């Protein structure tokens, strides 16, 4: 390997020289893996009870992010982020314990699942901006972009492993065991976070209009507003994989929990490849977002038009989604440090909050027009968005 080709690798791995970042990853990776095993377990339970209810369950998980996301971002700017993240991870662990007990005692009914999904989503609305805003604090400023990219890569690796793990554990041991393992993983993560060798987070004093000011800053800054709008449109129409994939596997492909886990693992594996593609691209521009959206469209349409090729389509869609998210994050992380928590909360609100619409929409479309309908709609919408995003914008007059 020549010095020229070795330099990007050294830059990308620079965050691992930080002891704080290494410890953070050591706690987060098992937690992400077990959380995605829980996604498979919960999907299998709900689909077995009523496939049409899965969209509403996922909607309840993400509804709090849509409603509370901006306020939670302001909270992450006001409170020590490590302390806030520890509290949120402990809360998610307690919800996983309740899931495990309810499943083991035969009381995991749809109403119980709905309540727990709502509680999970409320705690997760706090967790997400705190976690994303804490990451730059773990490394030197110059390594912050690489830390964000590496965190995304490790998250996708955990998601891939977790989906595959869930597909193996649920048929063998049952959903209750998977929920219990996930609860233990959060306990480990809280213990690791407590040992991070970092100081207190910078805090923004409480003041009126902080949430509104953060939103206004993004809206009035074109380099922040444009990627948010693209993400909002594409997420609302395509980001329903926790609903559309299990329904497709059960109704179109005739598979169970193992097949659901395998299909989700294929999607996240494609996303993992996408993070490597994004790293090679470097600092992406809006054209990258348009190209990535086009790749998402291609993957969605492949699944919708040729269900037998669903694994290939899901891998392509995952790749495109990963590059798109990396592009949006890279642009949003250029926001001022004092409002970074609110900007990251807006990212989570758009991405996860859009699921509040896309999940029941996907379930309804699948019930009315077949399991491939959500993929076809998402593919068409993503293709149109890519075409608009790729259209050159006129420069300032006189330029």
BELHUCOR-V794934 format. One record per residue. RES is the residue in one small letter. SS is DSSP state (@ for helix, = for strand, . for the rest). PSI is psi in degrees with one decimal (NA if undefined). OMEGA is omega in radians with two decimals (none if undefined). Layout:
res = [RES:RES]
ss = [SS:SS]
psi = [PSI:PSI]
omega = [OMEGA:OMEGA]
//
This chain:
res = [x:x:x:x:x:x:x:x:x:x:x:x:x:x:x:x:x:x:x:x:x:x:x:x:x:x:x:x:x:x:x:x:x:x:x:x:x:x:x:x:x:x:x:x:x:x:x:x:x:x:x:x:x:x:x:x:x:x:x:x:x:x:x:x:x:x:x:x:x:x:x:x:x:x:x:x:x:x:x:x:x:x:x:x:x:x:x:x:x:x:x:x:x:x:x:x:x:x:x:x:x:x:x:x:x:x:x:x:x:x:x:x:x:x:x:x:x:x:x:x:x:x:x:x:x:x:x:x:x:x:x:x:x:x:x:x:x:x:x:x:x:x:x:x:x:x:x:x:x:x:x:x:x:x:x:x:x:x:x:x:x:x:x:x:x:x:x:x:x:x:x:x:x:x:x:x:x:x:x:x:x:x:x:x:x:x:x:x:x:x:x:x:x:x:x:x:x:x:x:x:x:x:x:x:x:x:x:x:x:x:x:x:x:x:x:x:x:x:x:x:x:x:x:x:x:x:x:x:x:x:x:x:x:x:x:x:x:x:x:x:x:x:x:x:x:x:x:x:x:x:x:x:x:x:x:x:x:x:x:x:x:x:x:x:x:x:x:x:x:x:x:x:x:x:x:x:x:x:x:x:x:x:x:x:x:x:x:x:x:x:x:x:x:x:x:x:x:x:x:x:x:x:x:x:x:x:x:x:x:x:x:x:x:x:x:x:x:x:x:x:x:x:x:x:x:x:x:x:x:x:x:x:x:x:x:x:x:x:x:x:x:x:x:x:x:x:x:x:x:x:x:x:x:x:x:x:x:x:x:x:x:x:x:x:x:x:x:x:x:x:x:x:x:x:x:x:x:x:x:x:x:x:x:x:x:x:x:x:x:x:x:x:x:x:x:x:x:x:x]
ss = [.:.:@:@:@:@:@:@:@:@:@:@:@:@:@:@:@:.:@:@:@:@:@:@:@:@:@:@:@:@:@:@:@:@:@:@:@:@:@:@:@:@:@:@:@:@:@:@:@:@:@:@:@:@:@:@:@:@:@:@:@:@:@:@:@:@:@:@:@:@:@:@:@:@:@:@:@:@:.:.:@:@:@:@:@:@:@:@:@:@:@:@:@:@:@:@:@:@:@:@:@:@:@:@:.:.:.:.:.:@:@:@:@:@:@:@:@:@:@:@:@:@:@:@:@:@:@:@:@:@:@:@:@:@:@:@:@:@:.:.:@:@:@:@:@:@:@:@:@:@:@:@:@:@:@:@:@:@:@:@:@:@:@:@:@:@:@:@:@:@:@:@:@:.:@:@:@:@:@:@:@:@:@:@:@:@:@:@:@:@:@:@:@:@:.:.:.:.:.:.:.:.:.:.:.:.:.:.:.:@:@:@:@:@:@:@:@:@:@:.:.:@:@:@:@:@:@:@:@:@:@:@:@:@:@:@:@:@:.:.:@:@:@:@:@:@:@:@:@:@:@:.:.:.:.:.:@:@:@:@:@:@:@:@:@:@:@:@:@:@:@:@:@:@:@:@:@:@:@:@:@:.:.:.:.:@:@:@:@:@:@:@:@:@:@:@:@:@:@:@:@:@:@:@:@:.:@:@:@:@:@:@:@:@:@:@:@:@:@:@:@:@:@:@:@:@:@:@:@:@:@:@:.:.:.:.:@:@:@:@:@:@:@:@:@:@:@:@:@:@:@:@:@:.:@:@:@:@:@:@:@:@:@:@:@:@:@:@:@:.:.:.:@:@:@:@:@:@:@:@:@:@:@:@:@:@:@:@:@:@:.:.:.:.:.:.:.:.:.]
psi = [129.0:160.0:-34.9:-40.9:-22.9:-25.8:-47.2:-36.3:-43.9:-40.3:-43.6:-31.8:1.2:-38.3:-26.6:-11.5:-14.2:123.8:-37.2:-42.1:-39.9:-42.3:-40.6:-46.0:-39.3:-29.0:-37.3:-38.4:-48.0:-36.5:-44.2:-43.7:-49.3:-31.6:-37.3:-25.5:-37.3:-36.2:-44.3:-44.6:-46.5:-41.0:-43.5:-40.6:-47.2:-43.6:-35.8:-33.7:-47.9:104.7:-34.8:-18.7:-14.9:-38.6:-40.1:-34.2:-46.4:-36.9:-43.1:-30.9:-32.7:-8.7:-42.9:-34.4:-39.7:-40.8:-42.1:-6.7:-53.0:-39.9:-39.0:-32.9:-41.4:-37.7:-39.6:-22.7:-21.0:-30.5:155.1:123.2:-34.9:-45.0:-43.0:-41.6:-39.7:-42.7:-41.2:-42.6:-39.1:-39.7:-42.8:-36.6:-39.7:-40.0:-39.9:-35.8:-44.1:-40.9:-46.6:-45.6:-43.9:-40.8:-40.4:-28.5:5.6:21.8:14.3:72.9:171.3:-42.7:-40.6:-43.7:-41.6:-44.5:-46.5:-36.7:-39.9:-41.9:-44.2:-46.3:-35.8:-45.8:-38.9:-29.0:-29.7:-39.5:-44.4:-54.2:-32.8:-42.1:-45.7:-34.0:-22.7:-33.2:-47.4:-20.3:-13.9:-10.2:164.5:154.6:-38.6:-24.3:1.8:-46.1:-41.0:-35.7:-40.3:-43.3:-42.3:-37.6:-41.4:-40.2:-45.8:-34.3:-44.8:-35.0:-41.8:-39.3:-42.4:-48.2:-40.5:-41.7:-43.7:-40.9:-43.8:-40.7:-26.9:-42.2:-37.9:-50.4:-31.0:-40.4:-14.3:160.9:-33.6:-40.2:-40.9:-43.3:-41.6:-42.0:-40.0:-40.2:-42.6:-35.4:-34.0:-35.9:-42.8:-42.4:-40.6:-42.3:-40.3:-44.3:-35.6:-22.0:3.3:129.0:70.3:160.7:-172.0:151.1:151.5:139.7:138.9:122.1:146.2:135.4:158.5:151.1:19.3:-43.0:-45.5:-38.8:-38.2:-44.5:-40.7:-38.5:-44.0:-43.9:-35.8:5.2:101.9:-36.1:-17.8:-37.3:-44.1:-49.3:-31.0:-41.2:-44.6:-46.2:-40.7:-45.0:-47.2:-40.4:-40.1:-31.8:-18.0:-22.3:67.6:28.9:-31.0:-18.7:-52.6:-37.2:-50.6:-39.7:-42.9:-45.1:-43.9:-46.3:-30.8:-35.3:-8.6:31.3:168.9:-148.8:-40.9:-41.7:-35.9:-47.2:-41.1:-41.4:-43.6:-35.1:-37.5:-43.5:-47.5:-29.8:-40.6:-38.5:-36.7:-42.9:-37.2:-35.3:-35.0:-39.4:-43.9:-36.6:-37.1:-39.2:-35.5:-135.4:101.9:157.7:178.8:-28.1:-31.8:-40.0:-41.1:-44.0:-42.7:-39.0:-37.4:-37.4:-41.6:-45.0:-43.5:-43.9:-43.6:-46.1:-34.6:-43.2:-44.9:-36.5:-25.3:78.0:-28.2:-24.3:21.6:-43.1:-43.2:-42.8:-41.4:-38.5:-42.2:-45.1:-40.7:-41.1:-49.4:-41.6:-40.8:-43.9:-40.7:-46.6:-39.8:-39.3:-47.8:-44.7:-43.0:-36.5:-39.6:-29.0:-2.1:-0.2:162.1:140.9:-32.5:-13.7:13.7:-38.7:-41.8:-36.7:-41.3:-34.0:-37.2:-40.1:-48.0:-38.6:-44.1:-47.2:-53.0:-34.5:-31.8:-25.2:-25.1:-33.2:-46.1:-32.5:-56.5:-30.2:-44.8:-44.0:-42.3:-42.9:-42.4:-39.9:-35.9:-36.1:4.4:160.1:-19.6:-13.1:-42.5:-34.6:-38.2:-45.8:-46.3:-38.9:-42.7:-44.9:-42.5:-37.8:-42.6:-41.6:-41.4:-40.6:-42.8:-43.9:-28.1:-11.1:124.1:137.8:136.3:138.1:174.6:142.4:131.8:-1.4:NA]
omega = [-3.10:3.09:-3.10:-3.13:-3.14:-3.06:3.12:3.12:3.11:3.13:-3.11:-3.12:-3.10:3.14:-3.11:3.05:3.12:3.13:3.13:-3.13:3.13:3.11:3.12:3.13:-3.12:3.09:-3.06:-3.04:3.08:-3.13:3.11:-3.14:-3.10:3.10:3.12:2.96:3.09:3.09:3.12:-3.13:-3.12:3.10:-3.13:3.14:-3.07:-3.14:3.11:3.13:-3.12:-3.11:-3.13:-3.12:-3.06:3.12:-3.14:3.10:3.13:3.09:3.14:3.11:-3.03:3.11:3.12:3.11:3.12:-3.06:-2.99:-3.02:-3.14:3.13:3.11:3.06:3.07:3.10:3.12:3.07:-3.07:-2.98:3.06:-2.97:3.11:3.12:3.14:-3.13:3.09:3.13:-3.13:3.13:3.08:3.11:3.11:3.09:3.12:3.10:3.11:3.08:3.14:3.05:-3.09:-3.12:3.13:3.13:-3.11:-3.11:3.11:-3.10:-3.12:3.12:-3.14:3.09:3.11:3.12:3.13:3.13:-3.13:3.10:3.12:3.11:3.10:-3.12:3.13:3.13:-3.13:3.09:3.06:-3.05:-2.97:-3.14:3.11:-3.12:-3.10:3.14:3.12:-3.01:3.13:-3.13:-3.04:-3.05:3.00:-3.07:-3.10:-3.10:-3.08:3.10:3.12:3.11:3.11:-3.14:-3.14:3.07:3.10:3.12:-3.13:3.09:3.14:3.07:3.10:3.11:3.14:3.12:-3.10:3.11:3.12:3.14:3.10:3.12:3.10:-3.01:-3.07:3.11:-3.05:-3.00:-3.14:-3.08:-3.08:-3.14:3.13:3.10:-3.14:3.10:3.12:3.10:3.12:-3.12:3.10:3.08:3.10:-3.11:3.11:3.13:3.13:3.14:-3.13:-3.09:-3.11:-3.14:3.13:3.07:3.14:3.12:2.98:-3.07:3.05:-3.12:3.10:-3.12:3.11:2.98:-3.09:3.13:-3.12:3.14:3.12:3.11:-3.14:3.14:3.13:-3.08:-3.09:3.08:-3.02:-3.11:3.05:-3.06:-3.03:3.13:3.11:-3.14:3.11:-3.13:-3.11:-3.10:-3.08:3.14:-3.11:-3.06:-3.07:-2.98:-3.12:-3.00:3.10:3.10:-3.02:-3.11:3.11:3.13:3.11:-3.10:-3.09:-2.98:-3.08:-3.05:3.06:-3.13:3.11:-3.06:3.13:3.14:3.08:3.12:3.14:-3.13:3.10:3.10:3.10:3.13:-3.11:3.05:3.04:3.10:3.11:3.06:3.13:3.12:3.09:3.08:3.14:3.12:3.10:3.13:-3.12:-3.13:-3.02:3.08:-3.11:3.11:3.09:3.11:3.12:3.14:3.14:3.10:3.06:3.09:3.07:3.13:-3.13:3.13:3.13:-3.10:3.10:3.09:-3.07:-3.08:-3.10:-3.09:3.11:3.11:-3.10:3.12:3.12:3.13:3.13:3.11:3.12:3.12:3.11:3.10:-3.13:3.14:-3.11:3.12:3.12:-3.14:3.10:3.12:-3.12:3.14:-3.13:3.13:-3.10:-3.12:3.03:3.11:-3.14:-3.11:-3.06:3.10:-3.06:3.12:3.14:3.12:3.09:3.07:3.09:3.07:3.14:-3.14:-3.14:-3.06:-3.08:3.12:3.09:3.11:3.08:3.09:-3.00:-3.07:3.09:3.09:3.14:3.14:3.13:3.11:3.14:3.14:-3.06:-2.98:3.11:-3.02:-3.13:-3.06:3.12:-3.14:3.11:3.11:3.14:3.13:3.13:-3.13:3.14:3.13:3.11:3.13:3.12:-3.14:3.13:-3.11:-3.12:3.14:-3.13:3.11:3.12:3.13:3.11:-3.13:3.11:-3.13:none]
//
